[in-house]
Amino acid sequence: MPITVSGFGTGALTMTNTDQAEFNRVNQAAGVGKDARAGVDSNLGLQATAKYSDTVSFTVQGLVRKNGSNDQFGAELAWAFAKIRLNDDFSLRLGRIGLPVYMISDVRNVGYANIMLRPPNEVYRQVTADNADGGDVIYQHSFGDSTITAQAAVGRTKVRSPGNYYVEFKPVISTQVVLENGPFTYRLGHSRATFGLYDNASLNTLVATIKSVGLTSVAAELPLTDIKGTFNSAGISMDYNNIVGQAEFAKRKTDTRLVQDTSSWYLMLGYRYGKFVPYYVHGDVKQDSRRNFETLPTTGPLAPLSAAVNGAIKGGLQSTNGIGLRWDFYKSAAFKVQWDRIKTREGAGYFVNAKPGFAGSSVNVYAAGIDFVF
């Protein structure tokens, strides 16, 4: 049985201009301040594929990166599936598969495959699950100069989040349609899930207190389990006459105000000068669900509880303007530098471990690293 082995990774240093909060990526328990650290943007992946026959193969991918359990690097099994080619157009995968939630879902951790140093947090923090245990069906067919790919996946997964609680999706169903035509790629995606928030001591206590004081109508809008949610997204990318671009727009909706309804988007534009690609990226996110309960008392003995509830239903709001440069200095390696100016609104945005007074701040994030594949 022939086996092929490949890998990818990023070695990067990241820092900011403040110690009032930490910049991190999705599901990381801690981030970075003024002292440069390698953990935020660095990872290492290894993938092996064994071909059993012309129609059956097995793929395993392991990934090492910072995680949500602690401030250490951890190893995880990202993919582990059997693929069965049913005919020239259809294939079936069973096992642990990547979820097609975003435009670059399969390569979001493969820095070399992307122009930007990292996917924008404004969009790529909206759904925290990378993979699921289940299966999918993939259809792919070419029509002249165009290729269409349709994918439907179903499974269940558990994600450890910062704060040492976890989110469990059971089931999660994710579908997408991708059209490739010359230098352009267009994508539409839809995901839905039933999920719950578990082992979150602060939220469990908050909801229990709300119920104990008789605020049942408020508690009804703050379920922690059996939550229905959807995520719809559209994207486009191009590589045309040395102009490169990528954009996504997404909307998240859930049945609990503890996981806010959001609209998010980003745009990246760059120009290729030989082996160099300077680029600009802008991202933004806004909350569509209400950011407070207007009926809760603002004075008296319940005022502290009201403040806690209204604080819990406010999502992180921020926007990013970034510039960067990619240099393909080797056939399988690229050096990148990126500077982001992140402005938070009405809170700490997506920063973690924020100190009092940080809300509404603007932060510079600096990063430099090497992406590679082998």
C-alpha positions, 0 to 999 in steps of 0.5 A: 500500500503506497504511503505519501507523507507531507507537512506544513508549518509556520514559525512566527513571532507576534507582539503588540504595543500594549500589556493591557490585553492579549491578542490571540487566535481562536480557541487559544487560552492566552495571547501576546502583549508587548513581549514577542512570543511564538505561540500565537501564529506558529504551528506544525502539521503532518499528513499521511495518505495511504492508497489502498486501491484506485477507489479507497484511501486513508488520510491522517493529519496531526496538528501541533498548536496553542490550544484552549486548555492551557498556555501550552502547545498541544497535539491534536488529530485534525483529520482521520478519514477513509475516502471512497471514490464512488465514481468520477464525480462523487466521493465519500469520506468517513471519520474525522473530517474538516468542516467546510465552514469558511472559504479556506476551511481546509487550509486555514492552518496552512499559512503557505497556502494563503496570502495573509499571515492569518485569517481575520479574527473578525470572521474566523472566530464566529464558528470555533469548530475545525472538524467533526467526527462523521462523514461527508459527500463531495461532488466535483465536475468540470463544465468547460472552463468551470469546475463546480464542487459541492460538499455536504458534511455531518458529524459531531465535535467538542471544542475546548474554549478559553476559560476551560469550558467546552462547546459541544456540537451534536450534530453539526451539518455543513454544506458548501458550493464552490465554483472555479472559473479561470482566475476567480473562485466563488463560494456559498456556504451554510452550516447549522448545529445543535450545540451546548456550553458546558462546564462554564462556571460563571455562566452556570452561576449567572443563569441559576441566579437569574432563575432564583430571583424569578427572572424566568423570561430573561432566563428563557433567552439564555439557554446553555444547552440544546441551542440551535444555530446557523452560519451562512457565508459567501466568498470570492477570491481571485488571482488575475493579472498579478492582482490577488484578492479575497473576501468573505461575508458571514452571518451567525444566528443562534437561539441564545443571547449568550452566543450573539447574532453577528454579521462579519466580513473582510476584504484582502487585496494585493499585487504580485511583483515577482516573488513579492506580494504586498497586501492590505486587509480590512475586517469588521464584525457587528452584533445583530442581537440586542446588547442589553435587556431593557427591562432589567432594573438598573437600581436597587439590589438587582442592579449588579445582577442586571449589569452581569447579564447585560455584560454577558450578552455583549459580544466582542466588537472590533475592526482591523486594518492591516498591511503585509508583505509576502516574499516567496524566497524559496520554492516551498517557503514564504516569509511574511510580515504583517502589521494590524491596527485593531480598534475595539468598540464597546468592550475588549473586542476579541482580546483576552485577559483585558485589564480595566480601562482597556475597552475601546482601545486601539492596538497595534499587532506586529508579526513576522514568520516563515510559512513552509510546506514539505 
